[in-house]
Amino acid sequence: MRQLDAQGAFEHPWMRAAFRDVPRDAFAPDTVWVWHPDDDRYHPVARADDDQRWAALVHHPTEPVVTQVDDGRPVHADGTGRLPTSSLSAADAVLTTLAATDPAPGSRVLHIGTGTGYDSALLCERVGHANLTTVEIDRTLADAARARLLGLGYRPHVVCADGERGHAPGAPYDRVLCTASLSRVPAAWIAQSAPGARIVTPWKSTLQPAGLAVLTVGADRRVAGGRFGMPLTFMDLRGQRRTDNPLPRVYTPQRWAESRSSTSPSRRASSTTSMPASPSASSCPVSTRPVRPHLMPPPPGGCPRTLPGPTCAPGRRTSGATATWPPRPSGRTRGGWRRAARRCSTSA
């Protein structure tokens, strides 16, 4: 908690109280998963086998812990997994999304992506059990989260359904919080929100896998607009997973080796342009802290797990130009890489 305090992660007093009162480890399954770079697979770490390591993974303040791989069915015969499909989000990422959502006591909240149930418990502390509807598409995850929540005295409405459709019986909502990444905001979320409601969701495009959209619903409940920024990367919403992601083809080990060679002193003397060997080599004047690969599966073939290019420093606020939803991919601007903090709008 001291590290989170030092980062200024508790933007509102209620967040500190909720974080203190909700036991994080109570929402972690007995087996979690760790990626191994040597074979590009996720390996299980059982609490019964190594309690100290399990606890260190679960309580890490700035790293997520994977709690499910391959939709609950590890694809490899030895029990290892290929794709992380659910997690206990990093504590600082959880606090960032809660701060952006900032629901008032008693407000009605729709939470998409129940996962372990941890975020739902924190929301219950703020808005009350009866005012939270949390939706999870995976039946096993939904049942486990419901049991954990009930075991600690939390009784939100846990629904097993496709979160892209929202949950009309509980509408209208004052807040919609999605804890999975998407590229298209479902029209159902806007239609089921109250006028002036806030929609908070991780957002991504093909070449910009990190961003948090914060949208305000219009009076007619057909349009939502706002800003997006705050570099966070989450797992994809299941209905919006991409099977044709071009990034592994762009950021190949060969190209990274070439970039390192092109930035050597001898090459720099004869070349005016080069791809940075790592995020720290970027010449952009803003913070070059690499995007944390929060809940993002590693590229195949041993590609780097972080992408080049700067991100906003923690807590830093930016403003940007007008754009339509979804924003078009953009190149460089006067200030370096265009950061995900543009004005955007989407209509139902």
ABEGO torsion letter per residue (X at the ends): XAAAAAAGABABAAAAAAAAABBAAAABBABBBBBBAAAGBBBBBBAAABAAAAAAAAABAABBBBABBGGGBBABAAGBBABBABBBBBAAAAAAAAAAAGBBBGBBBBBBGAEAGAAAAAAAAAAEAAABBBBBABAAAAAAAAAAAAAAGBBBBBBBBBAAAEBAAAOBBABBBBABBBABBBAAAAAABBBGBBBBBBBBBAABABEBBBBBBBAAGABBBEBBBGBBBBBBBAAABBAABAAAAABBAAAAAAAAAAABAAAAAABABBBBABAAABABABBABBBBBBGBBBBBGGBBABBBEBBBBBGBBBBBBBBBOBBBBBBBBAAEBBBBABBBBBBX
